[in-house]
Amino acid sequence: MVITAIGQKPALAGLEALETTGWGTIAAGEQNFLTNLEGVFAAGDATNNGADIAVTAIGEAKKAAEMAGRYLNGEPLSYEPPFLVKSEKTAEDFADRAKEPRIEAPVRPAGERRRDFAEVAPVMTERQAQAEASRCLECGCMDYFECRLVDYANKYRVRPGKYGGKIHRRKAETTHPNINREPEKCVLCGMCVRICEETVGACALGLLGRGFDTAVTPALEQPLENTDCIACGMCAAVCPVGAITEKTMAAKQTPLSEDVTETVCPFCSVGCRMELTTKGELILRALPCEKDGGLLCKKGRFGFGDSGEAARVSVPMLRRGGKLEQTDLEQAGAYVTDKFKSINDRYGSGSVAAAISCGYTNEEALAVMDYAEKELGVKEVFCFGQAAEGLSEVLSRDASSAGWDELKAAEWIVAVSPDDIMENYAVAGMRIRQAV
């Protein structure tokens, strides 16, 4: 049961059995939130020291819920804060960031506000709130929700204090269009180096130095974007910590707890499985799916970046009186259909054709074809990205006769123009490398 109360003084009518403090608040354990009654927990403004800021009450509620769960499972009621890797930031760490002043909140004139009880300072607009929030430097790690090191540290209750000593201070690299590198967080597992060399074949990363000074470094110590990196993001996919992370499609890079949806990459005919991560209506990342071998190319990984563009049209619009106005799908569809039909009536059948994007799924392409044929009477449906294929002349069908399993088990593979394969169908090229 959750009891919600708003006010400056607890209303404990019906809860007289609970022990209270001298201030009339509920007495609860500061660590386990247990009251004097067995199995009854309390948190927030109604307990101990009373009213505080909202985030304090929210934090206590989370901890109290954890304690209640432990109580129901028969576990010890002792709260231990999660282990976090902490570091001190200096002005040097943010030397490349421009200083932005706070937005000055407007205040109503004293002569006006003395006559009422309305807000002294009006609420910020949505644009102002977003601008103010964007000032945060986001010192947190982008890999916080996936970092295996932090996960293991909390699982096994590590105490790293006794291992303190000399540390490296290596600058983060954020100039690559799709990938961020933070060498300070590297644990030297070498997985990024191996996958870049053995699976991708780019050899863009390598281990430089010996002993304590060893570091994963781009080829010839150049910025990663100036190497043979093909921007597939596989190094970020296998990195177990936050040393290499992909840039999200959000305007502001911040660690978020994401929802994951499995789907199929729409950018070529290879049909790789992928996982799209989202937060609300915002697409954040496209990740390779382990069920499909854990491979994805640049197009699949970072091709959805335009979906977060502010200028992208996301609602139906009609031009009325020279201005674009938002409308609903039904009205927009009816308008387009009427216009196309009028062109057919004026210039005859065959004057309208339908072009389908090669990035459409089979279902989307079929829907366009049905609309063109049934609603508009159009039979000319094509794709500008369609290229001439030789498979149909050799194999009598325009598709490969073998799957990935046959490729992996093949004793002999002939790769015609392998550079073109890696450029246009990088995952196919990676699978060929794995097979040999």
C-alpha positions in Angstrom: 0.0 0.0 0.0 1.3 3.5 -0.9 -0.1 6.5 1.1 0.3 9.8 -0.8 0.2 13.0 1.2 0.9 16.6 0.2 1.6 19.2 2.9 4.0 20.5 5.5 2.8 18.3 8.4 2.0 14.6 8.3 -1.6 13.7 8.7 -1.4 10.4 10.7 -5.1 9.8 11.4 -5.6 6.1 11.4 -1.9 5.5 11.7 -1.6 6.1 15.5 0.3 2.8 16.0 3.3 4.2 14.2 6.0 5.7 16.4 6.6 9.4 15.7 9.4 11.8 16.3 9.3 15.0 18.4 8.3 16.9 15.3 5.3 14.7 14.6 6.9 12.8 11.7 7.0 9.0 11.4 10.2 7.5 12.9 11.8 5.3 10.3 15.2 3.7 10.0 17.5 6.0 8.0 19.1 3.0 6.2 16.3 0.4 6.0 13.2 2.7 6.3 11.5 0.2 8.7 9.1 1.6 11.2 8.3 0.3 14.7 5.7 -2.0 13.1 6.8 -5.2 11.5 6.7 -5.1 7.7 5.8 -1.4 7.5 8.2 1.0 5.7 8.0 4.7 5.4 9.9 7.3 3.4 9.8 10.9 2.2 8.6 14.1 3.8 6.4 12.3 6.3 9.4 10.7 8.0 12.2 11.7 10.4 13.4 15.3 9.5 10.3 16.2 7.6 9.9 18.2 4.4 12.8 18.3 1.9 13.2 18.7 -1.8 11.3 16.4 -4.1 14.3 14.5 -5.4 15.2 13.5 -1.8 11.8 12.0 -1.3 12.0 10.2 -4.7 15.4 8.8 -3.8 14.1 7.5 -0.4 11.1 5.9 -2.1 13.4 4.0 -4.4 15.5 2.7 -1.4 12.4 1.9 0.7 11.0 -0.1 -2.2 14.3 -2.1 -2.4 14.1 -2.7 1.4 10.5 -3.9 1.1 11.5 -6.3 -1.6 14.3 -7.7 0.5 11.9 -8.0 3.4 9.5 -10.1 1.3 12.3 -12.3 0.1 13.7 -12.9 3.6 16.9 -11.0 2.8 18.9 -8.8 5.3 17.5 -5.2 5.5 20.8 -3.4 4.9 21.1 -0.7 2.3 24.5 -0.3 0.5 24.9 2.5 -2.0 25.8 1.2 -5.4 29.5 1.3 -6.3 30.3 4.1 -8.8 33.6 5.2 -10.3 34.1 8.8 -9.3 36.6 11.3 -10.6 37.3 14.9 -9.9 36.9 17.3 -12.8 38.9 20.5 -13.2 38.6 23.5 -15.5 41.1 21.9 -17.8 38.7 19.0 -18.5 36.2 21.5 -19.9 38.6 23.9 -21.6 37.0 23.0 -25.0 33.5 23.9 -23.8 32.1 27.4 -24.3 30.7 29.0 -21.1 27.0 29.8 -21.4 25.2 32.0 -18.9 22.0 31.0 -17.2 18.7 32.2 -18.7 17.6 35.2 -16.7 14.1 34.4 -15.3 11.7 37.3 -15.8 10.2 38.6 -12.6 6.9 40.4 -12.3 7.1 44.1 -11.2 6.8 44.5 -7.4 3.9 46.9 -7.9 2.0 44.3 -9.8 2.6 41.2 -7.7 1.9 43.0 -4.4 -1.8 42.9 -5.3 -2.2 39.1 -5.8 -0.8 35.7 -5.0 0.2 34.7 -8.5 3.7 33.4 -9.4 6.4 36.0 -8.9 8.6 34.5 -11.7 6.6 33.1 -14.7 7.4 29.5 -15.8 10.0 29.0 -18.5 8.8 28.2 -22.0 9.6 24.8 -23.4 12.4 26.2 -25.6 13.9 28.1 -22.6 13.8 24.9 -20.4 15.6 22.9 -23.1 18.2 25.6 -23.6 18.8 25.7 -19.8 19.1 21.9 -19.5 21.5 21.8 -22.4 24.0 23.8 -20.4 24.7 20.7 -18.2 28.2 19.3 -19.1 27.0 15.7 -18.6 30.0 14.3 -16.7 28.4 10.9 -16.4 29.5 7.9 -18.4 27.5 7.1 -21.5 28.0 3.4 -20.8 26.6 3.5 -17.2 23.6 1.2 -17.9 25.7 -1.4 -19.8 29.1 -1.2 -18.2 30.2 -4.8 -17.2 32.8 -3.5 -14.9 30.3 -1.5 -12.8 27.9 -4.5 -12.9 30.6 -6.9 -11.6 31.8 -4.3 -9.0 28.3 -4.1 -7.5 27.6 -7.8 -7.8 30.8 -8.8 -6.0 30.9 -5.8 -3.6 34.3 -4.6 -4.6 36.5 -2.4 -2.5 39.0 -0.8 -4.9 40.4 1.7 -2.4 43.4 -0.6 -1.5 44.5 -0.6 -5.1 44.9 3.2 -5.3 48.1 4.4 -7.0 49.3 6.1 -10.2 46.7 6.7 -12.9 46.9 7.9 -16.5 45.3 11.1 -17.6 44.3 10.6 -21.2 42.2 13.0 -23.1 38.9 11.9 -24.6 38.4 12.0 -28.3 35.1 13.1 -29.7 36.0 14.3 -33.2 34.8 11.1 -35.0 31.3 11.6 -36.4 29.9 8.5 -34.9 32.3 7.2 -32.1 33.6 8.6 -28.8 36.8 7.3 -27.2 37.7 7.7 -23.6 41.1 6.0 -23.1 41.1 6.5 -19.3 38.3 4.0 -19.0 40.0 1.3 -21.1 40.7 -2.1 -19.3 42.9 -3.3 -22.1 40.8 -6.4 -22.9 41.8 -6.0 -26.6 38.4 -6.9 -27.9 38.1 -3.7 -30.0 41.5 -4.4 -31.6 40.6 -8.0 -32.4 37.2 -7.4 -34.0 38.6 -4.5 -36.0 41.4 -6.6 -37.4 40.0 -10.1 -37.6 36.3 -9.5 -38.4 36.2 -6.0 -40.1 39.7 -6.0 -41.6 40.2 -2.3 -41.0 43.1 -2.5 -38.5 42.2 1.0 -37.4 43.0 0.2 -33.7 46.1 -1.3 -32.0 47.8 -1.7 -28.7 50.6 0.8 -28.2 53.3 0.7 -25.5 54.3 -1.8 -22.9 53.2 -2.7 -19.4 51.4 0.1 -17.4 51.7 2.5 -20.3 49.9 0.3 -22.8 47.0 1.9 -24.5 44.5 1.2 -27.3 45.4 3.8 -30.0 44.3 4.5 -33.5 46.7 3.5 -36.3 49.8 5.8 -36.5 48.4 7.7 -33.4 46.1 9.6 -35.7 42.5 10.6 -34.9 40.3 7.6 -35.5 38.5 9.3 -38.4 41.8 9.7 -40.2 42.6 5.9 -40.2 41.0 3.1 -42.3 38.0 3.0 -39.9 34.8 2.3 -41.8 32.6 3.6 -39.0 30.9 0.3 -38.5 30.8 0.8 -34.7 31.8 -2.8 -34.0 34.5 -1.6 -31.6 31.9 0.2 -29.5 29.6 -2.9 -29.6 32.1 -5.2 -28.1 33.7 -2.8 -25.6 32.7 -4.0 -22.1 33.1 -0.6 -20.5 32.8 3.1 -21.6 36.1 3.4 -23.3 34.5 3.3 -26.8 30.9 4.3 -27.2 28.7 5.3 -30.1 27.2 8.7 -30.3 23.4 8.6 -29.8 21.0 10.2 -32.2 19.9 12.6 -29.6 20.9 16.2 -29.8 22.4 16.0 -26.3 24.7 13.0 -25.4 23.5 11.7 -22.0 23.3 8.2 -20.5 19.7 6.9 -20.5 17.9 3.7 -19.6 16.7 2.5 -23.0 13.9 0.3 -24.3 15.1 -2.2 -26.9 13.1 -3.4 -29.9 14.4 -6.1 -32.3 13.9 -5.4 -36.0 15.5 -5.8 -39.4 17.9 -3.3 -40.9 16.2 -1.6 -43.9 19.2 -0.2 -45.6 20.2 -3.0 -48.0 19.1 -6.5 -49.1 21.3 -8.4 -46.6 18.6 -8.1 -44.0 20.6 -8.0 -40.8 18.8 -8.2 -37.5 19.3 -5.2 -35.3 18.1 -3.7 -32.0 16.8 -0.2 -31.9 17.0 1.5 -28.6 14.5 4.2 -27.7 13.5 6.5 -24.9 9.9 7.6 -25.3 9.5 8.6 -29.0 13.2 9.3 -29.4 15.4 6.8 -31.3 18.8 6.7 -29.7 20.9 3.9 -31.1 20.9 1.0 -33.6 22.8 -2.0 -32.2 23.9 -5.4 -33.8 21.8 -8.3 -32.7 23.6 -11.3 -31.1 21.0 -13.7 -32.6 22.3 -12.7 -36.0 26.0 -13.0 -35.2 26.3 -9.5 -33.7 27.3 -7.7 -36.9 26.1 -4.5 -38.4 27.6 -2.0 -40.9 27.8 1.8 -40.9 24.5 2.2 -42.6 22.6 0.1 -40.1 24.4 1.5 -37.1 24.2 5.2 -37.9 21.8 5.5 -40.8 18.9 6.5 -38.6 20.6 9.7 -37.5 18.3 12.0 -39.5 15.3 10.7 -37.6 16.2 13.1 -34.7 16.7 16.2 -36.8 14.6 19.1 -35.6 13.9 20.1 -39.2 12.5 16.7 -40.1 8.8 16.8 -41.1 7.0 14.3 -38.7 3.4 15.2 -39.2 1.1 15.5 -42.4 1.0 19.1 -43.7 -1.0 20.8 -46.5 -0.2 24.1 -48.2 -3.1 26.5 -47.8 -2.9 30.1 -48.9 0.8 29.7 -49.5 1.5 28.4 -46.0 2.0 24.9 -44.7 -0.5 23.9 -42.1 -0.7 20.7 -40.0 -3.5 18.3 -40.9 -4.4 14.6 -40.2 -3.4 11.6 -42.3 -6.9 11.1 -43.7 -7.2 14.6 -45.1 -3.6 14.5 -46.5 -4.2 11.2 -48.1 -7.4 12.3 -49.7 -5.8 15.5 -51.0 -2.9 13.6 -52.6 -5.2 11.0 -54.2 -7.4 13.7 -55.7 -4.4 15.5 -57.2 -3.0 12.4 -58.7 -6.3 11.4 -60.2 -6.7 14.9 -61.7 -3.3 14.5 -63.4 -4.4 11.1 -64.8 -7.7 12.6 -66.0 -6.0 15.6 -67.7 -3.0 13.8 -69.3 -4.2 10.2 -69.5 -3.3 7.0 -67.8 0.4 6.4 -67.7 1.1 10.0 -66.8 1.7 9.1 -63.1 4.2 6.5 -61.9 5.2 5.5 -58.3 8.8 5.3 -57.1 9.5 3.1 -54.0 12.5 3.7 -51.8 14.9 0.8 -51.7 15.0 1.3 -47.9 11.3 0.2 -47.6 10.4 -3.1 -46.0 8.5 -5.6 -48.1 5.3 -4.7 -46.3 5.8 -1.0 -46.9 6.6 -1.6 -50.6 3.5 -3.8 -51.0 1.3 -1.1 -49.4 2.6 1.5 -51.9 2.0 -0.8 -54.8 -1.5 -1.6 -53.6 -2.3 2.1 -53.2 -0.9 3.0 -56.7 -2.7 0.2 -58.5 -6.1 0.2 -56.6 -6.5 3.9 -55.8 -4.7 5.6 -58.7 -4.8 2.9 -61.4 -1.0 3.2 -61.8 0.9 0.1 -63.0 4.3 1.8 -63.3 5.9 1.1 -59.9 9.7 1.1 -59.8 12.8 2.0 -57.6 15.5 4.5 -58.6 18.0 2.4 -56.6 17.4 -0.7 -58.6 20.5 -2.0 -60.3 21.0 -4.6 -63.0 21.8 -8.0 -61.6 23.4 -11.0 -63.2 22.1 -13.6 -60.8 18.8 -14.1 -62.6 20.6 -15.0 -65.9 22.9 -17.5 -64.1 20.7 -18.9 -61.3 17.3 -18.3 -62.9 16.3 -16.1 -60.0 17.4 -12.8 -58.7 18.6 -14.0 -55.2 21.4 -15.9 -53.7 21.0 -19.7 -53.5 23.0 -19.9 -50.3 22.6 -18.6 -46.8 25.1 -17.5 -44.1 25.4 -21.1 -42.7 26.4 -22.4 -46.2 29.0 -19.6 -46.5 30.5 -20.4 -43.1 30.8 -24.1 -44.1 32.1 -23.5 -47.6 35.5 -24.9 -48.5 36.1 -22.4 -51.3 34.9 -18.8 -51.5 35.5 -16.6 -54.6 35.2 -12.9 -53.7 34.8 -10.7 -56.8 35.8 -7.1 -56.1 36.1 -7.5 -52.3 36.6 -3.7 -51.8 33.2 -3.1 -53.3 31.7 -5.8 -51.0 33.1 -4.0 -47.9 31.9 -0.6 -49.2 28.3 -1.6 -50.1 27.6 -4.8 -48.1 30.1 -4.6 -45.2 28.3 -7.3 -43.1 28.6 -9.8 -46.0 32.3 -8.9 -46.2 32.7 -9.5 -42.4 31.0 -12.9 -42.7 33.4 -13.9 -45.5 36.3 -12.9 -43.3 34.9 -15.0 -40.4 34.4 -17.9 -42.7 38.1 -17.9 -43.9 
